[in-house]
Amino acid sequence: MSFPNFNKLLFNCFVIKAFGFKKSFDKLMISCCSNFLEMLTFRRDMKNILTLIAVMLTLDFLSGQESKVENLSAAQELIETLTSDAFSGRGYHENGMDKAADFLKDEFEKLNLEKINGTYFQEFSMPINVIKDAKLTLNNKVLRYGIDFLVKPNSKTQYFHLKPIYNFSPTDFENALISEENLIKFIENDMTAQHGKHVVFPPHHFEIDSLNRYYKNWFSFYRPEENRNRSIFYFTKDKLTASLSMRQDSIAAFVIKDEFYDENLEINDYMIESEFITDFKARNILGKIEGRNKDSLIVITSHYDHLGKVGSTIFPGASDNASGVAFVLNLAAYFSKNQPKYSLAFMLFAAEEAGLVGSRYFVENPLFDLNKIKFLLNFDIMGAGENGIQIVNSSIYPQTYDLLQKINQEKQLTPQIKKRGEACNSDHCPFYEIGIPSFFTYTLGGPGFYHDPMDKAETLNLFGFSALQELFIEWIEKLE
């Protein structure tokens, strides 16, 4: 082994050790020492022996230092675990969310987080319409769930019925808006024409946004008795984005990518199997670290649920939001070894995807005095960061935002911290609505997979993960 190659290997040892990749470091260190000793066989040089001793002492010193950056490989492993088939998309089918709750409670215990009111759990009940399975064959082509088509989340169970097809006309609909008389006539004709038929909505985009909203939901105006043995087939040019519903309607509706539309469409087969559960049991997960200042509390939150599994299709939810859970747990791991300035409450909410249900339940049924909360940090979609981060509510709390900017200007931890106003789009919202100062942070960049089966662990680059962890650790310590 030449000296240049050996020096390169030593450099890799330092880099890997500094970033906390313990397993990789151990393997590389064995290789480093093995090759170095092989070199000594030929050179038997006291200078080389002293170099080896110095390297070992330096690396031992590095291993004894507390880093503000927790092990990135641990975060990657956690994301891979949460997105694995064992958790079925952390949803409402096959006990996916329940299994995830038990697993994450064990992680809280490993970090020695204190229980809140004697427990790590807060249980609540909620209604949910669970889409268990769905199939669709058009023009003799079997379509893939989540990739080629979805079903509306409020759909009822429906099996194939052979019926004639009524093609809804978006052009006639738009022209009917010229006058009230034309619109009434269009509605009368439409209600007559759709009777006893499957209804197909061709792919169409209107220049006026409100018309697009009406078009997407027009079939909701059809009477329940009309929908008894038929289905709706809505074709779209938009990205397929899965969602959940807390109610079940009389419809059975498919949302299909526009490439499968045909003016002479043949509906060969379809099926939707759904179950409406009135009292689904879900659990928030909570833990605490006592700070030096016990009078105030910083709350750190993320949601751990996702969209679950439909048939054999799993929605893994790596970016949304296994990455946010890993980020929160890494912060907890750091502060479990470094007592924080303020006491910290760590909360992982259930049922965010169904409409912020878990966080809203906590706000309405708190397990500690909400008046003690100095600030709340919510993390959702933390798997990228090459383009920086964006913070909801940062324009509402400029002084708190400025502290983040100051830290970032000094340390250059992320390319940018973009301002954003208020938005009720994640678990910070129920707290913000009752006056609790809060930020919702998400990363910018990444492949853009969202609410689809492609949001897998291997698609995350975790570009800003470690640096952002350092940014928020320092912010927590410097907050006045």
BELBEL-V285127 format. One record per residue. N is the residue number from 1. PSI is psi in whole degrees, -180 to 180 (NA if undefined). Layout:
BEGIN
{{N	PSI} {N	PSI}}
END
This chain:
BEGIN
{{1	128} {2	161} {3	-42} {4	-42} {5	-39} {6	-41} {7	-38} {8	-40} {9	-40} {10	-42} {11	-43} {12	-37} {13	-47} {14	-45} {15	-49} {16	-39} {17	-42} {18	-33} {19	3} {20	16} {21	84} {22	-48} {23	-44} {24	-39} {25	-45} {26	-44} {27	-44} {28	-34} {29	-39} {30	-44} {31	-41} {32	-49} {33	-40} {34	-47} {35	-32} {36	-42} {37	-33} {38	-40} {39	-37} {40	-29} {41	-34} {42	-32} {43	-28} {44	63} {45	126} {46	-31} {47	-39} {48	-37} {49	-43} {50	-36} {51	-45} {52	-44} {53	-43} {54	-41} {55	-46} {56	-41} {57	-41} {58	-45} {59	-34} {60	-37} {61	-44} {62	-40} {63	-21} {64	-5} {65	141} {66	123} {67	148} {68	-11} {69	110} {70	164} {71	116} {72	-33} {73	-30} {74	-39} {75	-43} {76	-42} {77	-40} {78	-43} {79	-43} {80	-38} {81	-49} {82	-27} {83	4} {84	163} {85	-26} {86	-26} {87	4} {88	40} {89	12} {90	44} {91	-145} {92	0} {93	142} {94	29} {95	30} {96	-49} {97	-36} {98	-42} {99	-40} {100	-39} {101	-45} {102	-42} {103	-45} {104	-31} {105	-41} {106	-36} {107	-39} {108	-42} {109	-41} {110	-32} {111	1} {112	34} {113	142} {114	144} {115	157} {116	121} {117	37} {118	12} {119	158} {120	-7} {121	150} {122	110} {123	146} {124	165} {125	153} {126	154} {127	147} {128	139} {129	113} {130	117} {131	107} {132	-36} {133	155} {134	140} {135	151} {136	130} {137	121} {138	136} {139	42} {140	19} {141	126} {142	121} {143	153} {144	131} {145	137} {146	-21} {147	-49} {148	-29} {149	162} {150	173} {151	151} {152	134} {153	-16} {154	14} {155	148} {156	171} {157	135} {158	133} {159	165} {160	134} {161	130} {162	117} {163	159} {164	163} {165	134} {166	122} {167	109} {168	138} {169	108} {170	-29} {171	-45} {172	-37} {173	-46} {174	-42} {175	-29} {176	-18} {177	0} {178	-37} {179	160} {180	-38} {181	-44} {182	-38} {183	-44} {184	-42} {185	-41} {186	-44} {187	-43} {188	-44} {189	-40} {190	-44} {191	-33} {192	-44} {193	-33} {194	-10} {195	125} {196	18} {197	156} {198	144} {199	127} {200	126} {201	109} {202	158} {203	128} {204	142} {205	124} {206	151} {207	-27} {208	122} {209	-39} {210	-33} {211	-36} {212	-39} {213	-43} {214	-42} {215	-44} {216	-29} {217	12} {218	-39} {219	-14} {220	-14} {221	-15} {222	141} {223	147} {224	-40} {225	-24} {226	-25} {227	8} {228	-48} {229	33} {230	169} {231	162} {232	138} {233	103} {234	119} {235	140} {236	149} {237	-10} {238	161} {239	141} {240	121} {241	111} {242	156} {243	-178} {244	162} {245	142} {246	14} {247	162} {248	134} {249	-177} {250	-6} {251	162} {252	105} {253	133} {254	138} {255	121} {256	143} {257	143} {258	-24} {259	-16} {260	4} {261	144} {262	135} {263	-27} {264	51} {265	136} {266	120} {267	104} {268	-39} {269	151} {270	162} {271	137} {272	127} {273	114} {274	160} {275	125} {276	119} {277	122} {278	-26} {279	57} {280	133} {281	127} {282	164} {283	129} {284	153} {285	130} {286	144} {287	167} {288	149} {289	125} {290	131} {291	178} {292	-35} {293	108} {294	-3} {295	-25} {296	158} {297	132} {298	128} {299	132} {300	120} {301	161} {302	158} {303	144} {304	-10} {305	164} {306	-152} {307	-8} {308	-143} {309	135} {310	115} {311	-124} {312	3} {313	121} {314	136} {315	98} {316	-35} {317	51} {318	-56} {319	-44} {320	91} {321	39} {322	-32} {323	-40} {324	-38} {325	-45} {326	-38} {327	-45} {328	-43} {329	-34} {330	-37} {331	-42} {332	-40} {333	-41} {334	-50} {335	-16} {336	-19} {337	-10} {338	102} {339	127} {340	165} {341	-47} {342	155} {343	145} {344	133} {345	128} {346	125} {347	127} {348	116} {349	145} {350	161} {351	30} {352	-41} {353	-21} {354	-3} {355	42} {356	37} {357	-46} {358	-46} {359	-37} {360	-37} {361	-40} {362	-43} {363	-37} {364	-18} {365	64} {366	147} {367	2} {368	170} {369	113} {370	-21} {371	-16} {372	-9} {373	117} {374	-40} {375	153} {376	133} {377	120} {378	132} {379	125} {380	122} {381	76} {382	23} {383	0} {384	-132} {385	-1} {386	-20} {387	14} {388	-157} {389	161} {390	142} {391	113} {392	138} {393	2} {394	-28} {395	-17} {396	-32} {397	74} {398	-37} {399	-41} {400	-39} {401	-41} {402	-33} {403	-42} {404	-44} {405	-41} {406	-45} {407	-43} {408	-37} {409	-34} {410	-37} {411	-10} {412	57} {413	-22} {414	147} {415	-36} {416	155} {417	97} {418	137} {419	148} {420	149} {421	-162} {422	147} {423	132} {424	67} {425	11} {426	-174} {427	-6} {428	-26} {429	-50} {430	-32} {431	-45} {432	-37} {433	-23} {434	15} {435	10} {436	122} {437	134} {438	149} {439	144} {440	115} {441	135} {442	152} {443	155} {444	139} {445	-161} {446	178} {447	-15} {448	13} {449	130} {450	122} {451	43} {452	167} {453	-9} {454	-6} {455	74} {456	162} {457	-40} {458	-11} {459	-8} {460	138} {461	-15} {462	37} {463	-47} {464	9} {465	-56} {466	-43} {467	-38} {468	-33} {469	-45} {470	-40} {471	-47} {472	-28} {473	-46} {474	-37} {475	-43} {476	-40} {477	-27} {478	-8} {479	130} {480	NA}}
END
